[in-house]
């Protein structure tokens, strides 16, 4: 007997990692690809005869770690992909791993690292699915040396609106001769179809540790100059923290690290006994008891002073994976610190010629009264062919603001400053910008829209974010 999609559909409240833009939605959760395909084609058939304003839609969802509403669809169906979580094959010779889209990067690394294998591109958390990493073309501390996640995919399987499953690859396939659909899918926010499976390129590693250097800066001008000088780009991985709360001249001071995977010979004796041990415990899960408003200038000011004191200039220090790449993964549900009102993460990139815009932008944040502690600064290398991929050559920065009165005005002001400097926002983080601003920041958006409409003419794949940004 054929299984009906309705048998696997429940109603759930969904939101992003920032805990904003909540919606009640129908959610399909199954590991049966045929059931997912039937649900998609049913929506396509219903949309074919319906006026645009009455059409429903489908969007895929992984672990919900995007900071916005890109993985929810209050007026249609959300497909929970986490049940598709099989690692099908690890080819040690070809350095390829074949995985379902619902596999988390955490689970994948726990399989790969003990075998001496490594993913060259990892975002700031391992709690992201492969499908989500492709949909947002996530990047990490290695962008200047390894590119973004879409550059690591050998090929992928995409379920499209008419029920076909297409094989796509960066340089084209029989299903996608010029690779246009592949690159529209990378950073395509799940709006070209549902990624079901992918083959990812790997590299070898002797250890599960990093050999790192540290640098400390005293003001925003020094922080910008450190990045302009190429300090971080001299290593495979680099990023750091900057102070967005202190007053001038301390405003913008920072603590930055750079490094690479260590060899066995570089480890201290005690770590050489098991150099590929994946040591990444989660020490606590944050309870949902914190009041909104706790993240303010006073508390974040104290935290910024304390964190800056932990930084130092050093060379050749050994770090484990979590300490170097994913410190926030030590705490489960850390977003609860901001209370139930949530927070807004603001990430942007400034082109290499526009780095001088960072200091006035940071001063505007300081004047606004909105405080941010979790701040990141790093350089990007060259971008890829994906029209909606965020990374472009330049410097990227991140702020985390607790939701509060006047934050919408600050974000609008920051949008204008970033746009004027030739920069843009990151789709995985944005939860507030306007359609007009987003379109202005991505000059190849019309090219992407043409590919998207060609493969999905009736708008089967849609999310709440896609509606906000007028991508449907």
WOJO-V154526 format. One record per pair of residues at least 12 apart in sequence whose C-alpha atoms are under 7 Angstrom apart, sorted by the first residue. I is the first residue (numbers start at 0). J is the second residue. D is the distance in Angstrom with one decimal. If there is no record, write none. Layout:
i:I j:J d:D
i:I j:J d:D
//
This chain:
i:2 j:34 d:6.8
i:3 j:34 d:6.9
i:4 j:34 d:5.6
i:4 j:38 d:6.0
i:7 j:27 d:5.5
i:7 j:28 d:5.7
i:7 j:29 d:6.4
i:8 j:25 d:6.3
i:8 j:26 d:5.3
i:8 j:27 d:4.4
i:8 j:28 d:6.6
i:9 j:25 d:5.7
i:9 j:26 d:5.4
i:9 j:27 d:6.7
i:10 j:23 d:6.7
i:10 j:24 d:5.5
i:10 j:25 d:4.5
i:10 j:26 d:5.9
i:11 j:23 d:5.6
i:11 j:24 d:5.6
i:11 j:25 d:6.5
i:11 j:26 d:6.7
i:12 j:24 d:6.3
i:13 j:71 d:6.6
i:14 j:68 d:6.3
i:15 j:63 d:5.6
i:15 j:64 d:6.2
i:15 j:65 d:5.6
i:15 j:66 d:4.8
i:15 j:67 d:4.7
i:15 j:68 d:5.8
i:16 j:63 d:6.3
i:16 j:64 d:5.0
i:16 j:65 d:5.8
i:16 j:66 d:4.6
i:16 j:67 d:7.0
i:16 j:334 d:6.8
i:17 j:66 d:4.9
i:17 j:67 d:6.7
i:17 j:334 d:6.7
i:17 j:341 d:5.4
i:17 j:342 d:5.2
i:17 j:343 d:6.0
i:18 j:339 d:7.0
i:18 j:340 d:7.0
i:18 j:341 d:4.8
i:19 j:341 d:5.8
i:20 j:68 d:6.3
i:22 j:73 d:5.7
i:23 j:73 d:6.0
i:24 j:72 d:6.4
i:24 j:73 d:4.8
i:24 j:76 d:6.9
i:25 j:75 d:6.8
i:25 j:76 d:5.2
i:25 j:77 d:6.2
i:26 j:76 d:5.9
i:26 j:77 d:4.7
i:26 j:78 d:5.7
i:26 j:79 d:6.5
i:27 j:77 d:6.2
i:27 j:78 d:4.7
i:27 j:79 d:5.9
i:28 j:78 d:6.1
i:28 j:79 d:4.9
i:28 j:80 d:6.9
i:28 j:82 d:7.0
i:29 j:82 d:6.0
i:30 j:82 d:5.0
i:30 j:83 d:5.0
i:36 j:162 d:5.5
i:39 j:57 d:6.9
i:39 j:160 d:6.2
i:39 j:162 d:6.7
i:40 j:160 d:6.2
i:40 j:161 d:5.6
i:40 j:162 d:5.5
i:42 j:55 d:6.8
i:42 j:56 d:6.6
i:42 j:459 d:6.5
i:43 j:160 d:6.3
i:43 j:161 d:6.8
i:43 j:457 d:6.9
i:43 j:459 d:5.7
i:46 j:457 d:6.1
i:47 j:457 d:6.2
i:55 j:74 d:6.2
i:55 j:75 d:4.9
i:56 j:75 d:4.9
i:56 j:76 d:6.2
i:56 j:458 d:6.9
i:56 j:459 d:4.7
i:56 j:460 d:5.3
i:56 j:461 d:5.2
i:57 j:72 d:7.0
i:57 j:75 d:6.0
i:57 j:76 d:4.7
i:57 j:77 d:5.7
i:57 j:459 d:6.0
i:57 j:460 d:4.8
i:57 j:461 d:5.7
i:58 j:70 d:6.3
i:58 j:71 d:6.5
i:58 j:72 d:6.5
i:58 j:76 d:6.6
i:58 j:77 d:5.0
i:58 j:78 d:6.1
i:58 j:189 d:6.5
i:58 j:460 d:5.6
i:58 j:461 d:5.8
i:58 j:462 d:5.9
i:59 j:77 d:5.7
i:59 j:78 d:4.6
i:59 j:79 d:6.2
i:59 j:80 d:6.6
i:59 j:189 d:6.5
i:59 j:193 d:6.2
i:60 j:77 d:6.6
i:60 j:78 d:5.8
i:60 j:79 d:5.0
i:60 j:80 d:5.8
i:61 j:79 d:6.1
i:61 j:80 d:5.4
i:61 j:81 d:5.7
i:61 j:101 d:6.2
i:61 j:128 d:5.7
i:61 j:131 d:6.0
i:62 j:127 d:6.0
i:62 j:128 d:6.4
i:64 j:127 d:6.4
i:65 j:427 d:5.1
i:65 j:428 d:6.2
i:66 j:427 d:6.1
i:66 j:428 d:4.8
i:66 j:429 d:6.9
i:66 j:430 d:6.8
i:67 j:427 d:7.0
i:67 j:428 d:6.3
i:67 j:429 d:6.3
i:67 j:430 d:4.8
i:68 j:463 d:5.6
i:68 j:464 d:5.1
i:69 j:188 d:6.6
i:69 j:462 d:5.7
i:69 j:463 d:6.3
i:69 j:464 d:4.8
i:69 j:465 d:7.0
i:70 j:462 d:6.4
i:71 j:462 d:5.6
i:71 j:463 d:6.1
i:72 j:461 d:7.0
i:72 j:462 d:4.7
i:72 j:463 d:5.3
i:73 j:463 d:6.8
i:80 j:101 d:5.0
i:81 j:101 d:4.4
i:81 j:102 d:6.8
i:82 j:101 d:6.5
i:83 j:99 d:5.6
i:83 j:100 d:6.5
i:83 j:101 d:4.8
i:83 j:102 d:6.9
i:84 j:99 d:5.4
i:84 j:100 d:6.9
i:84 j:101 d:4.8
i:84 j:102 d:4.3
i:85 j:98 d:6.0
i:85 j:99 d:5.4
i:85 j:102 d:6.5
i:86 j:98 d:4.5
i:86 j:99 d:6.4
i:94 j:200 d:5.9
i:94 j:201 d:5.0
i:94 j:202 d:6.4
i:95 j:198 d:6.3
i:95 j:199 d:5.5
i:95 j:200 d:4.8
i:95 j:201 d:5.8
i:96 j:198 d:5.5
i:96 j:199 d:5.3
i:96 j:200 d:6.7
i:97 j:197 d:5.9
i:97 j:198 d:4.4
i:97 j:199 d:6.6
i:98 j:196 d:5.7
i:98 j:197 d:5.6
i:98 j:198 d:6.4
i:99 j:195 d:6.0
i:99 j:196 d:4.3
i:99 j:197 d:6.4
i:100 j:128 d:6.5
i:100 j:129 d:5.0
i:100 j:130 d:4.4
i:100 j:194 d:6.2
i:100 j:195 d:5.1
i:100 j:196 d:4.9
i:100 j:197 d:6.6
i:101 j:128 d:5.3
i:101 j:129 d:6.2
i:101 j:130 d:6.3
i:102 j:128 d:5.3
i:102 j:129 d:5.9
i:103 j:125 d:7.0
i:103 j:126 d:6.0
i:103 j:127 d:5.3
i:103 j:128 d:4.1
i:103 j:129 d:6.1
i:104 j:125 d:5.0
i:104 j:126 d:6.3
i:104 j:127 d:5.8
i:104 j:128 d:6.0
i:104 j:129 d:6.6
i:105 j:125 d:4.6
i:105 j:126 d:5.9
i:109 j:277 d:6.4
i:112 j:207 d:6.6
i:112 j:275 d:6.1
i:112 j:277 d:6.6
i:113 j:275 d:5.0
i:113 j:276 d:6.1
i:113 j:277 d:6.8
i:115 j:203 d:5.7
i:115 j:204 d:5.0
i:115 j:205 d:5.9
i:115 j:206 d:7.0
i:115 j:275 d:6.6
i:116 j:201 d:6.4
i:116 j:202 d:5.8
i:116 j:203 d:4.6
i:116 j:204 d:5.7
i:117 j:201 d:5.6
i:117 j:202 d:5.2
i:117 j:203 d:5.9
i:117 j:204 d:6.3
i:118 j:201 d:5.3
i:118 j:202 d:6.5
i:119 j:145 d:6.5
i:119 j:201 d:6.7
i:119 j:202 d:6.7
i:120 j:138 d:6.3
i:120 j:139 d:5.9
i:120 j:141 d:6.3
i:120 j:145 d:6.7
i:120 j:147 d:6.2
i:120 j:148 d:5.8
i:121 j:138 d:6.4
i:121 j:139 d:5.1
i:122 j:137 d:6.0
i:122 j:138 d:5.3
i:122 j:139 d:4.4
i:123 j:139 d:6.3
i:123 j:324 d:6.4
i:123 j:325 d:5.5
i:124 j:325 d:5.4
i:124 j:328 d:6.2
i:130 j:194 d:5.8
i:132 j:148 d:6.5
i:133 j:148 d:6.3
i:133 j:149 d:5.9
i:133 j:185 d:5.3
i:133 j:186 d:6.3
i:134 j:184 d:6.5
i:134 j:185 d:5.4
i:134 j:186 d:4.6
i:134 j:187 d:5.4
i:134 j:188 d:4.7
i:134 j:189 d:5.5
i:135 j:185 d:6.7
i:135 j:186 d:4.0
i:135 j:187 d:6.6
i:135 j:188 d:5.8
i:135 j:426 d:6.8
i:135 j:427 d:5.9
i:136 j:148 d:5.2
i:136 j:149 d:5.5
i:136 j:185 d:5.6
i:136 j:186 d:4.6
i:136 j:388 d:6.1
i:140 j:236 d:4.8
i:140 j:237 d:5.0
i:140 j:238 d:5.8
i:141 j:235 d:5.6
i:141 j:236 d:4.4
i:141 j:237 d:6.7
i:142 j:379 d:5.6
i:142 j:380 d:6.0
i:143 j:232 d:6.4
i:143 j:378 d:6.8
i:143 j:379 d:5.0
i:143 j:380 d:3.8
i:143 j:381 d:7.0
i:144 j:235 d:5.6
i:149 j:185 d:5.8
i:151 j:199 d:5.8
i:151 j:200 d:5.3
i:152 j:197 d:6.9
i:152 j:198 d:5.9
i:152 j:199 d:4.6
i:152 j:200 d:6.1
i:153 j:168 d:6.2
i:153 j:198 d:5.4
i:153 j:199 d:5.6
i:153 j:200 d:6.2
i:154 j:166 d:6.9
i:154 j:167 d:5.5
i:154 j:168 d:4.3
i:154 j:197 d:5.9
i:154 j:198 d:5.5
i:155 j:167 d:5.4
i:155 j:168 d:6.5
i:155 j:194 d:7.0
i:155 j:196 d:5.7
i:155 j:197 d:4.1
i:155 j:198 d:6.2
i:156 j:194 d:5.9
i:156 j:195 d:5.6
i:156 j:196 d:5.3
i:156 j:197 d:6.3
i:157 j:192 d:6.0
i:157 j:193 d:5.5
i:157 j:194 d:4.5
i:157 j:195 d:5.9
i:158 j:192 d:5.4
i:158 j:193 d:5.0
i:158 j:194 d:6.3
i:158 j:195 d:6.8
i:159 j:191 d:6.8
i:159 j:192 d:4.6
i:159 j:193 d:6.7
i:160 j:192 d:6.6
i:160 j:455 d:5.7
i:160 j:459 d:6.1
i:167 j:181 d:5.4
i:168 j:181 d:5.9
i:169 j:181 d:6.1
i:169 j:182 d:6.8
i:180 j:450 d:6.5
i:182 j:384 d:6.2
i:182 j:385 d:4.5
i:183 j:385 d:5.9
i:183 j:386 d:6.6
i:183 j:447 d:5.8
i:183 j:450 d:6.8
i:185 j:385 d:6.1
i:186 j:385 d:6.7
i:186 j:387 d:5.5
i:186 j:388 d:5.1
i:187 j:387 d:6.4
i:190 j:460 d:5.0
i:190 j:461 d:6.0
i:191 j:451 d:5.5
i:191 j:454 d:6.8
i:191 j:455 d:6.8
i:191 j:460 d:6.7
i:192 j:460 d:6.4
i:205 j:262 d:5.5
i:205 j:263 d:6.0
i:205 j:275 d:7.0
i:206 j:261 d:6.2
i:206 j:262 d:6.1
i:206 j:263 d:6.2
i:206 j:274 d:4.8
i:206 j:275 d:4.7
i:207 j:274 d:6.2
i:207 j:275 d:4.8
i:207 j:276 d:6.3
i:207 j:277 d:6.3
i:207 j:319 d:6.6
i:207 j:320 d:6.5
i:208 j:260 d:5.9
i:208 j:261 d:5.6
i:208 j:317 d:6.6
i:208 j:318 d:5.7
i:208 j:319 d:4.6
i:208 j:320 d:5.9
i:209 j:258 d:6.3
i:209 j:259 d:5.4
i:209 j:260 d:4.4
i:209 j:261 d:4.9
i:209 j:317 d:5.6
i:209 j:318 d:5.1
i:209 j:319 d:6.2
i:210 j:258 d:5.4
i:210 j:259 d:5.6
i:210 j:260 d:6.1
i:210 j:261 d:5.1
i:210 j:315 d:5.5
i:210 j:316 d:5.6
i:210 j:317 d:4.8
i:210 j:318 d:6.6
i:211 j:256 d:6.6
i:211 j:257 d:5.5
i:211 j:258 d:4.0
i:211 j:259 d:6.6
i:211 j:314 d:6.4
i:211 j:315 d:5.3
i:211 j:316 d:5.2
i:211 j:317 d:6.3
i:212 j:256 d:5.6
i:212 j:257 d:5.4
i:212 j:258 d:6.2
i:212 j:313 d:5.4
i:212 j:314 d:4.2
i:212 j:315 d:5.7
i:212 j:316 d:6.4
i:213 j:255 d:5.7
i:213 j:256 d:4.4
i:213 j:257 d:6.6
i:213 j:311 d:6.3
i:213 j:312 d:4.7
i:213 j:313 d:4.9
i:213 j:314 d:6.4
i:214 j:254 d:5.9
i:214 j:255 d:5.2
i:214 j:256 d:6.3
i:214 j:311 d:6.3
i:214 j:312 d:4.4
i:214 j:313 d:6.8
i:215 j:253 d:5.7
i:215 j:254 d:4.7
i:215 j:255 d:6.3
i:215 j:310 d:6.7
i:215 j:311 d:6.0
i:215 j:312 d:5.8
i:216 j:252 d:5.1
i:216 j:253 d:5.1
i:216 j:254 d:6.6
i:217 j:249 d:6.1
i:217 j:252 d:4.5
i:217 j:253 d:6.8
i:218 j:248 d:5.9
i:218 j:249 d:5.1
i:218 j:250 d:5.7
i:218 j:251 d:4.9
i:218 j:252 d:4.0
i:219 j:250 d:6.1
i:219 j:251 d:3.8
i:219 j:252 d:5.4
i:219 j:358 d:6.3
i:222 j:251 d:6.8
i:222 j:252 d:6.3
i:222 j:253 d:6.4
i:226 j:378 d:6.6
i:231 j:257 d:5.6
i:234 j:257 d:5.9
i:234 j:258 d:5.4
i:234 j:259 d:6.4
i:235 j:258 d:6.2
i:235 j:259 d:5.4
i:236 j:257 d:5.4
i:236 j:258 d:5.3
i:236 j:259 d:6.0
i:237 j:256 d:5.6
i:237 j:257 d:4.0
i:237 j:258 d:6.4
i:237 j:377 d:6.7
i:238 j:255 d:5.8
i:238 j:256 d:5.8
i:238 j:257 d:6.6
i:238 j:375 d:6.9
i:238 j:376 d:5.8
i:238 j:377 d:4.7
i:239 j:254 d:5.7
i:239 j:255 d:3.9
i:239 j:256 d:5.9
i:239 j:375 d:5.6
i:239 j:376 d:5.4
i:239 j:377 d:6.6
i:240 j:253 d:5.4
i:240 j:254 d:5.4
i:240 j:255 d:6.2
i:240 j:374 d:5.5
i:240 j:375 d:4.8
i:240 j:376 d:6.1
i:241 j:253 d:4.1
i:241 j:254 d:6.5
i:241 j:374 d:5.8
i:241 j:375 d:6.4
i:241 j:376 d:6.9
i:242 j:303 d:6.2
i:243 j:361 d:6.8
i:243 j:365 d:6.7
i:243 j:371 d:6.1
i:243 j:372 d:6.8
i:244 j:296 d:6.7
i:244 j:300 d:5.7
i:244 j:365 d:6.3
i:244 j:370 d:6.0
i:244 j:371 d:6.8
i:245 j:300 d:6.6
i:254 j:307 d:6.7
i:254 j:310 d:5.6
i:279 j:321 d:5.8
i:280 j:329 d:6.5
i:281 j:328 d:6.5
i:281 j:329 d:4.4
i:281 j:330 d:5.8
i:281 j:331 d:6.8
i:282 j:329 d:5.7
i:282 j:330 d:6.1
i:283 j:330 d:5.2
i:283 j:331 d:6.1
i:284 j:330 d:5.5
i:284 j:331 d:4.2
i:284 j:332 d:5.9
i:285 j:330 d:6.7
i:285 j:331 d:6.0
i:285 j:332 d:5.5
i:285 j:333 d:5.7
i:285 j:335 d:6.5
i:286 j:335 d:7.0
i:287 j:335 d:5.6
i:289 j:335 d:6.8
i:289 j:336 d:5.8
i:289 j:337 d:6.9
i:289 j:338 d:5.0
i:290 j:338 d:4.8
i:291 j:337 d:5.7
i:291 j:338 d:4.1
i:291 j:339 d:6.2
i:291 j:340 d:5.8
i:292 j:401 d:6.8
i:293 j:337 d:6.6
i:294 j:337 d:6.2
i:294 j:401 d:6.0
i:295 j:370 d:5.7
i:296 j:369 d:7.0
i:296 j:370 d:5.0
i:299 j:370 d:6.7
i:299 j:371 d:6.6
i:299 j:372 d:5.5
i:303 j:372 d:6.3
i:337 j:401 d:6.1
i:340 j:402 d:6.3
i:341 j:401 d:6.3
i:341 j:402 d:5.9
i:342 j:399 d:6.7
i:342 j:400 d:5.5
i:342 j:401 d:4.2
i:342 j:402 d:4.8
i:343 j:399 d:5.7
i:343 j:400 d:5.2
i:343 j:401 d:6.3
i:343 j:402 d:6.5
i:344 j:397 d:6.9
i:344 j:398 d:5.6
i:344 j:399 d:4.4
i:344 j:400 d:6.3
i:344 j:428 d:5.9
i:345 j:397 d:5.5
i:345 j:398 d:5.1
i:345 j:399 d:6.3
i:345 j:428 d:6.4
i:345 j:429 d:6.4
i:346 j:396 d:5.6
i:346 j:397 d:4.2
i:346 j:398 d:6.4
i:346 j:424 d:5.9
i:346 j:425 d:5.8
i:346 j:428 d:6.5
i:347 j:395 d:5.6
i:347 j:396 d:5.8
i:347 j:397 d:6.7
i:347 j:422 d:6.8
i:347 j:423 d:5.5
i:347 j:424 d:4.4
i:347 j:425 d:6.0
i:348 j:393 d:6.5
i:348 j:394 d:5.5
i:348 j:395 d:4.0
i:348 j:396 d:6.5
i:348 j:422 d:5.3
i:348 j:423 d:5.7
i:348 j:424 d:6.7
i:349 j:393 d:5.5
i:349 j:394 d:5.3
i:349 j:395 d:6.3
i:349 j:417 d:7.0
i:349 j:420 d:6.7
i:349 j:421 d:6.6
i:349 j:422 d:4.5
i:350 j:392 d:5.9
i:350 j:393 d:4.2
i:350 j:394 d:6.5
i:350 j:421 d:6.5
i:350 j:422 d:6.1
i:351 j:392 d:6.3
i:351 j:393 d:4.2
i:351 j:394 d:6.8
i:353 j:420 d:5.6
i:354 j:394 d:7.0
i:356 j:420 d:6.5
i:360 j:413 d:6.9
i:360 j:416 d:6.9
i:367 j:409 d:6.9
i:369 j:400 d:6.5
i:370 j:400 d:6.2
i:371 j:398 d:5.8
i:371 j:399 d:5.1
i:371 j:400 d:5.3
i:372 j:399 d:6.8
i:373 j:398 d:6.3
i:373 j:399 d:5.8
i:374 j:397 d:5.2
i:374 j:398 d:5.0
i:374 j:399 d:6.8
i:375 j:396 d:5.4
i:375 j:397 d:5.1
i:376 j:395 d:5.8
i:376 j:396 d:4.5
i:376 j:397 d:6.8
i:377 j:394 d:5.7
i:377 j:395 d:5.6
i:377 j:396 d:6.8
i:378 j:393 d:5.7
i:378 j:394 d:4.3
i:378 j:395 d:6.1
i:379 j:391 d:6.2
i:379 j:392 d:5.1
i:379 j:393 d:5.3
i:379 j:394 d:5.9
i:379 j:395 d:7.0
i:380 j:392 d:4.8
i:380 j:393 d:7.0
i:386 j:443 d:5.3
i:386 j:444 d:6.3
i:386 j:447 d:6.0
i:387 j:441 d:6.7
i:387 j:444 d:6.8
i:389 j:425 d:5.5
i:418 j:440 d:6.4
i:422 j:440 d:6.8
i:423 j:440 d:5.1
i:433 j:468 d:6.3
i:434 j:467 d:6.5
i:434 j:468 d:4.1
i:434 j:469 d:5.9
i:437 j:468 d:6.9
i:458 j:471 d:6.3
//
